[in-house]
Structures are given as structure tokens and as C-alpha cells.
Amino acid sequence: MKTISGIVLFCALFWSVADTAYAQQADPKQIVQNAINLMNGKSGRSDATMTIVRPKWTRTISMKTWSVGNDYNMILVTAPAQDKGQSFLKRKNEMWNWLPSVSRIIRIPPSMMGQSWMGSDFTNNDLVKRNSLVTDYTHQLAGEEVIGGYKTIKIVLTPKEDAAVIWGKVVLWIAAKEYFLLKAEYYDEDGGLVNRETQTDVRHFTDRDLPSKLTVVPVKEKGKKTVLQFDKIEFNVGLDESFFSQQHMKSLR
């Protein structure tokens, strides 16, 4: 029995050391890129509901989204009635908003990229600069943690000197084997924590497992949060760049 126990203990220690060595040798930038690729796929479409919670009110917005890689994204608001038909187009680092009530397309300028999107705790910048986490930051491994039963690799992102970003630091927790993001923290230039993001309720979508619920909490504002729930996600749906045009954003259904 002692021999068997010793073997079991040795194996446990071996795999623990091996996993730690893997985390230390892994390329943190590639891990972040893998997480973004997993979330985006080559192309995709989804149905989602965003709930904005405030101390005195709650608002729910339903939407459809389409994407190709990191550079092309379209969002159609399907509810509530006063916002229905409004759409957003992202092409690389540019973004436009179609307002059917006034039959007008508005370009969202760089000065507005840090502003709230649809009154939520997401910013316009969050929609446009998804791949910025790879290109505009340096990446450093910062250990391992278990979150929701998944072993994660903690990575600290520091903005490059010439990067046009709004965060002074970002910390990500990415599942070591599955590569999906489970937690993120966003800090201002003074090192203060601004937003904490958690991703939960892992489900199977098309050909991969992903968290289906994303919650953003502004830590200094009590009683506020935004919850994004994905009801349906389809990957590799055959879209190309031509789908993402200003003309098309007027006729989405």
C-alpha cells in the first residue's frame, strides 16, 4: 500500500510540476491570441441579450451579431421597440451607427470610442479594438489560478508606449487547456481597478465550448453591472468582408 501511495503521490507531484513548467514556458501573447481566435472563429453569427442593471432601473436589449475574424463586425438591435432596427458596423478600427429613426449613418469618431455603448458598461472601444489586446500590449505570465473548476493562466497586459488605448493595465485569466477567457480586470492609468469582467456558464456552440454569459461590473459604482447572455452562436457561417458595408447595415433583419 505504501508503494502504491508513493507512486500516486509521485505522479501528482510530477504532473503539478509539469503543468507549472508548461505555464512558465508558454508564450503569453499567443495564449491571448488563441483566446480571441476561439471566441471569434473565421466567421460567426449570434443571438444575444444584454441586460443593463442600475440602482434604480434595469434595461434589456436584444441583438443579432455577425463577424469575420477580428476586423469585421455587425450588430443589429432587435428590441426594445424604440431601438429596434438600429445597427452598428465595425470595419477594422472604424465604426458607424445606423439610426433608422432619422435615416442617417453616423461615423463614431475616435473621441467617442471611450464612451458607453448603448448605455451599458461596455465602451465603443471594446467593440472595435478586440484584437488590441494582442497588438497594443506587452504580455507577462503571472501565475495560475483555478476559476470555476478550470485551471487558468494569469496574464498581465501593459500598454506599449505608442499604443492608443484607454486602459493602463489589463489582467486576463485564460483557461490553460480550453483557451477561453474566464476573468478580466481593467485598470486606469493610475493603477486603479475600473471594471471586473467574468465569463461563466460554459456551453457547446457549433464546434467548441465557450462561456455563454459575460458580466461586467464597474467596481467603484455600487449597484451597476452589465450582463451579456449568448443564446445562440454559430461559427464558420460563410460570411466575407462584402457583408460588412454601410449599405447593408440599413437592411439587416
DRENDO-1510 file (C-alpha; in Angstrom, 1 decimal, always signed):
<recs>
REC; n; res; u; v; w
REC; 1; MET; +0.0; +0.0; +0.0 .
REC; 2; LYS; +2.8; +2.4; +0.8 .
REC; 3; THR; +4.4; +1.7; -2.6 .
REC; 4; ILE; +1.1; +2.4; -4.4 .
REC; 5; SER; +0.6; +5.6; -2.3 .
REC; 6; GLY; +4.1; +6.7; -3.1 .
REC; 7; ILE; +3.5; +6.2; -6.9 .
REC; 8; VAL; +0.3; +8.1; -6.8 .
REC; 9; LEU; +2.0; +11.0; -4.8 .
REC; 10; PHE; +4.9; +11.0; -7.3 .
REC; 11; CYS; +2.6; +11.2; -10.3 .
REC; 12; ALA; +0.6; +14.0; -8.7 .
REC; 13; LEU; +3.8; +15.9; -8.0 .
REC; 14; PHE; +5.1; +15.2; -11.5 .
REC; 15; TRP; +2.1; +16.5; -13.3 .
REC; 16; SER; +1.9; +19.5; -11.0 .
REC; 17; VAL; +5.5; +20.4; -11.8 .
REC; 18; ALA; +4.9; +19.6; -15.5 .
REC; 19; ASP; +1.9; +21.9; -15.6 .
REC; 20; THR; +3.7; +24.7; -13.9 .
REC; 21; ALA; +6.7; +24.3; -16.3 .
REC; 22; TYR; +4.2; +24.4; -19.2 .
REC; 23; ALA; +2.7; +27.7; -17.9 .
REC; 24; GLN; +6.2; +29.2; -17.4 .
REC; 25; GLN; +7.3; +28.2; -20.9 .
REC; 26; ALA; +4.1; +29.2; -22.7 .
REC; 27; ASP; +4.0; +32.3; -24.9 .
REC; 28; PRO; +1.5; +34.7; -23.1 .
REC; 29; LYS; +0.9; +36.7; -26.3 .
REC; 30; GLN; +0.0; +33.5; -28.2 .
REC; 31; ILE; -2.3; +32.4; -25.4 .
REC; 32; VAL; -4.2; +35.7; -25.7 .
REC; 33; GLN; -4.4; +35.4; -29.5 .
REC; 34; ASN; -5.7; +31.8; -29.1 .
REC; 35; ALA; -8.4; +33.0; -26.8 .
REC; 36; ILE; -9.5; +35.7; -29.2 .
REC; 37; ASN; -9.4; +33.3; -32.2 .
REC; 38; LEU; -11.5; +30.8; -30.2 .
REC; 39; MET; -14.1; +33.5; -29.4 .
REC; 40; ASN; -14.3; +34.9; -33.0 .
REC; 41; GLY; -13.7; +31.9; -35.3 .
REC; 42; LYS; -13.2; +32.6; -39.0 .
REC; 43; SER; -16.8; +33.9; -39.2 .
REC; 44; GLY; -19.8; +33.7; -36.9 .
REC; 45; ARG; -23.3; +34.9; -36.0 .
REC; 46; SER; -25.1; +35.0; -32.7 .
REC; 47; ASP; -28.3; +36.0; -30.9 .
REC; 48; ALA; -27.7; +37.7; -27.6 .
REC; 49; THR; -29.4; +39.6; -24.8 .
REC; 50; MET; -27.8; +42.4; -22.9 .
REC; 51; THR; -29.2; +43.5; -19.5 .
REC; 52; ILE; -28.0; +46.8; -18.1 .
REC; 53; VAL; -28.6; +47.0; -14.3 .
REC; 54; ARG; -28.6; +50.3; -12.4 .
REC; 55; PRO; -29.5; +51.1; -8.8 .
REC; 56; LYS; -33.0; +52.4; -9.8 .
REC; 57; TRP; -33.7; +50.7; -13.2 .
REC; 58; THR; -32.9; +47.7; -15.4 .
REC; 59; ARG; -32.9; +47.7; -19.2 .
REC; 60; THR; -32.8; +44.8; -21.6 .
REC; 61; ILE; -31.6; +44.9; -25.2 .
REC; 62; SER; -31.8; +42.0; -27.7 .
REC; 63; MET; -29.4; +41.8; -30.7 .
REC; 64; LYS; -28.1; +39.8; -33.5 .
REC; 65; THR; -24.4; +39.9; -34.4 .
REC; 66; TRP; -22.2; +38.9; -37.4 .
REC; 67; SER; -18.4; +38.8; -37.6 .
REC; 68; VAL; -15.5; +37.8; -39.7 .
REC; 69; GLY; -12.3; +37.4; -37.8 .
REC; 70; ASN; -11.2; +40.3; -35.6 .
REC; 71; ASP; -11.7; +43.1; -38.1 .
REC; 72; TYR; -15.4; +42.9; -39.2 .
REC; 73; ASN; -18.4; +43.1; -37.0 .
REC; 74; MET; -22.1; +44.0; -37.4 .
REC; 75; ILE; -24.7; +44.4; -34.7 .
REC; 76; LEU; -28.5; +44.7; -35.2 .
REC; 77; VAL; -30.7; +45.7; -32.3 .
REC; 78; THR; -33.9; +43.8; -32.3 .
REC; 79; ALA; -35.5; +45.0; -29.1 .
REC; 80; PRO; -36.8; +47.1; -27.3 .
REC; 81; ALA; -39.1; +48.8; -29.8 .
REC; 82; GLN; -37.6; +52.3; -29.5 .
REC; 83; ASP; -34.2; +50.9; -30.6 .
REC; 84; LYS; -35.2; +48.2; -33.0 .
REC; 85; GLY; -33.5; +48.4; -36.4 .
REC; 86; GLN; -30.5; +50.4; -35.1 .
REC; 87; SER; -27.3; +48.8; -36.3 .
REC; 88; PHE; -23.5; +49.2; -35.7 .
REC; 89; LEU; -20.8; +48.4; -38.2 .
REC; 90; LYS; -17.1; +47.9; -37.4 .
REC; 91; ARG; -14.5; +47.6; -40.2 .
REC; 92; LYS; -11.0; +47.3; -38.7 .
REC; 93; ASN; -10.6; +50.4; -36.4 .
REC; 94; GLU; -13.6; +52.3; -37.7 .
REC; 95; MET; -17.2; +52.2; -36.5 .
REC; 96; TRP; -20.5; +53.5; -37.8 .
REC; 97; ASN; -24.1; +53.7; -36.3 .
REC; 98; TRP; -27.2; +53.5; -38.5 .
REC; 99; LEU; -30.2; +55.3; -37.0 .
REC; 100; PRO; -33.4; +54.4; -38.8 .
REC; 101; SER; -35.5; +57.0; -37.0 .
REC; 102; VAL; -33.6; +59.7; -38.8 .
REC; 103; SER; -32.4; +57.6; -41.8 .
REC; 104; ARG; -28.8; +58.5; -41.1 .
REC; 105; ILE; -25.5; +56.8; -40.7 .
REC; 106; ILE; -23.2; +58.4; -38.2 .
REC; 107; ARG; -19.4; +57.7; -38.0 .
REC; 108; ILE; -18.3; +57.3; -34.4 .
REC; 109; PRO; -15.1; +59.4; -34.1 .
REC; 110; PRO; -12.0; +58.5; -32.1 .
REC; 111; SER; -13.0; +61.0; -29.4 .
REC; 112; MET; -16.2; +58.9; -28.6 .
REC; 113; MET; -14.5; +55.5; -28.6 .
REC; 114; GLY; -14.3; +55.5; -24.8 .
REC; 115; GLN; -17.9; +56.3; -24.3 .
REC; 116; SER; -20.6; +53.9; -23.2 .
REC; 117; TRP; -22.2; +51.6; -25.8 .
REC; 118; MET; -26.0; +51.7; -25.7 .
REC; 119; GLY; -25.8; +52.9; -22.1 .
REC; 120; SER; -24.0; +49.8; -20.9 .
REC; 121; ASP; -20.7; +49.2; -19.1 .
REC; 122; PHE; -19.1; +48.3; -22.5 .
REC; 123; THR; -17.5; +51.1; -24.5 .
REC; 124; ASN; -17.4; +51.6; -28.2 .
REC; 125; ASN; -13.7; +50.8; -27.9 .
REC; 126; ASP; -14.5; +47.4; -26.5 .
REC; 127; LEU; -16.3; +46.5; -29.8 .
REC; 128; VAL; -13.7; +47.9; -32.2 .
REC; 129; LYS; -10.4; +47.1; -30.5 .
REC; 130; ARG; -10.9; +43.4; -29.6 .
REC; 131; ASN; -7.5; +42.5; -31.2 .
REC; 132; SER; -5.9; +45.4; -29.5 .
REC; 133; LEU; -5.2; +43.1; -26.5 .
REC; 134; VAL; -2.7; +41.3; -28.8 .
REC; 135; THR; -1.2; +44.2; -30.7 .
REC; 136; ASP; -1.2; +47.1; -28.3 .
REC; 137; TYR; +0.1; +45.5; -25.2 .
REC; 138; THR; +3.1; +43.6; -23.9 .
REC; 139; HIS; +2.3; +40.3; -22.1 .
REC; 140; GLN; +3.7; +38.7; -18.9 .
REC; 141; LEU; +2.8; +35.4; -17.3 .
REC; 142; ALA; +1.7; +36.0; -13.6 .
REC; 143; GLY; +0.9; +32.5; -12.3 .
REC; 144; GLU; -2.0; +30.1; -12.3 .
REC; 145; GLU; -5.4; +30.1; -10.5 .
REC; 146; VAL; -8.4; +27.8; -10.5 .
REC; 147; ILE; -11.7; +29.6; -11.5 .
REC; 148; GLY; -15.0; +27.8; -11.8 .
REC; 149; GLY; -13.2; +24.4; -11.8 .
REC; 150; TYR; -10.9; +25.4; -14.6 .
REC; 151; LYS; -7.2; +25.9; -14.2 .
REC; 152; THR; -6.3; +29.3; -15.7 .
REC; 153; ILE; -3.1; +31.1; -16.7 .
REC; 154; LYS; -3.0; +34.6; -15.4 .
REC; 155; ILE; -1.5; +37.2; -17.9 .
REC; 156; VAL; -0.8; +40.8; -17.2 .
REC; 157; LEU; -1.0; +43.2; -20.2 .
REC; 158; THR; +0.8; +46.5; -20.2 .
REC; 159; PRO; +0.2; +49.0; -23.0 .
REC; 160; LYS; +3.1; +49.8; -25.3 .
REC; 161; GLU; +4.3; +53.4; -25.2 .
REC; 162; ASP; +2.8; +54.4; -28.6 .
REC; 163; ALA; -0.5; +52.5; -28.1 .
REC; 164; ALA; -3.8; +54.5; -28.4 .
REC; 165; VAL; -5.6; +52.5; -25.6 .
REC; 166; ILE; -7.8; +53.6; -22.7 .
REC; 167; TRP; -6.6; +51.1; -20.1 .
REC; 168; GLY; -3.4; +51.5; -18.1 .
REC; 169; LYS; -3.3; +47.7; -17.4 .
REC; 170; VAL; -5.3; +44.6; -18.2 .
REC; 171; VAL; -5.2; +41.3; -16.4 .
REC; 172; LEU; -6.6; +38.2; -18.0 .
REC; 173; TRP; -7.3; +34.7; -16.7 .
REC; 174; ILE; -7.5; +32.2; -19.6 .
REC; 175; ALA; -8.3; +28.5; -19.3 .
REC; 176; ALA; -5.0; +26.7; -19.7 .
REC; 177; LYS; -6.3; +23.8; -21.8 .
REC; 178; GLU; -9.6; +25.2; -23.3 .
REC; 179; TYR; -8.3; +28.7; -24.0 .
REC; 180; PHE; -11.5; +30.6; -23.2 .
REC; 181; LEU; -11.4; +33.7; -21.1 .
REC; 182; LEU; -12.9; +33.4; -17.7 .
REC; 183; LYS; -12.0; +36.6; -15.9 .
REC; 184; ALA; -10.5; +40.0; -16.8 .
REC; 185; GLU; -9.7; +43.2; -14.9 .
REC; 186; TYR; -9.3; +46.6; -16.4 .
REC; 187; TYR; -7.2; +49.3; -14.7 .
REC; 188; ASP; -6.9; +53.0; -15.3 .
REC; 189; GLU; -3.6; +54.8; -15.9 .
REC; 190; ASP; -3.1; +55.4; -12.1 .
REC; 191; GLY; -3.4; +51.7; -11.4 .
REC; 192; GLY; -6.9; +51.8; -10.1 .
REC; 193; LEU; -9.3; +48.9; -10.9 .
REC; 194; VAL; -12.2; +50.1; -13.0 .
REC; 195; ASN; -14.0; +47.1; -14.4 .
REC; 196; ARG; -14.1; +43.4; -13.5 .
REC; 197; GLU; -15.4; +41.0; -16.1 .
REC; 198; THR; -16.3; +37.4; -15.5 .
REC; 199; GLN; -17.4; +34.8; -18.1 .
REC; 200; THR; -19.5; +31.8; -16.9 .
REC; 201; ASP; -22.0; +29.1; -18.0 .
REC; 202; VAL; -19.8; +27.2; -20.4 .
REC; 203; ARG; -21.8; +25.7; -23.3 .
REC; 204; HIS; -21.1; +23.9; -26.6 .
REC; 205; PHE; -21.5; +26.1; -29.7 .
REC; 206; THR; -21.1; +24.5; -33.2 .
REC; 207; ASP; -17.6; +23.0; -32.7 .
REC; 208; ARG; -16.3; +24.5; -29.5 .
REC; 209; ASP; -17.0; +25.2; -25.8 .
REC; 210; LEU; -17.4; +28.8; -24.7 .
REC; 211; PRO; -18.8; +30.7; -21.8 .
REC; 212; SER; -22.3; +31.9; -22.7 .
REC; 213; LYS; -22.6; +34.6; -20.0 .
REC; 214; LEU; -20.4; +37.7; -19.7 .
REC; 215; THR; -20.8; +40.0; -16.7 .
REC; 216; VAL; -19.1; +43.4; -16.4 .
REC; 217; VAL; -19.1; +45.2; -13.0 .
REC; 218; PRO; -17.7; +48.8; -12.6 .
REC; 219; VAL; -16.1; +48.1; -9.2 .
REC; 220; LYS; -16.4; +51.7; -7.9 .
REC; 221; GLU; -20.1; +52.2; -8.8 .
REC; 222; LYS; -22.3; +50.2; -6.4 .
REC; 223; GLY; -25.4; +48.5; -7.9 .
REC; 224; LYS; -24.2; +48.7; -11.5 .
REC; 225; LYS; -23.4; +45.9; -13.9 .
REC; 226; THR; -24.0; +44.7; -17.5 .
REC; 227; VAL; -24.8; +41.1; -18.3 .
REC; 228; LEU; -24.4; +39.8; -21.9 .
REC; 229; GLN; -26.1; +36.4; -22.4 .
REC; 230; PHE; -25.5; +34.5; -25.7 .
REC; 231; ASP; -28.5; +32.3; -26.5 .
REC; 232; LYS; -27.1; +31.1; -29.8 .
REC; 233; ILE; -23.6; +31.2; -31.5 .
REC; 234; GLU; -22.8; +29.7; -34.9 .
REC; 235; PHE; -19.3; +29.5; -36.3 .
REC; 236; ASN; -17.9; +29.2; -39.8 .
REC; 237; VAL; -21.1; +30.5; -41.5 .
REC; 238; GLY; -19.6; +31.5; -44.8 .
REC; 239; LEU; -19.6; +35.3; -44.5 .
REC; 240; ASP; -16.9; +37.5; -46.1 .
REC; 241; GLU; -15.9; +41.2; -46.0 .
REC; 242; SER; -18.6; +42.3; -48.5 .
REC; 243; PHE; -21.3; +41.6; -45.9 .
REC; 244; PHE; -19.9; +44.5; -43.8 .
REC; 245; SER; -20.9; +47.5; -45.8 .
REC; 246; GLN; -22.7; +50.7; -44.8 .
REC; 247; GLN; -25.4; +50.0; -47.4 .
REC; 248; HIS; -26.1; +46.5; -45.9 .
REC; 249; MET; -26.3; +47.8; -42.3 .
REC; 250; LYS; -29.5; +49.7; -43.4 .
REC; 251; SER; -31.3; +46.5; -44.5 .
REC; 252; LEU; -30.4; +43.9; -41.8 .
REC; 253; ARG; -33.2; +41.7; -40.5 .
</recs>
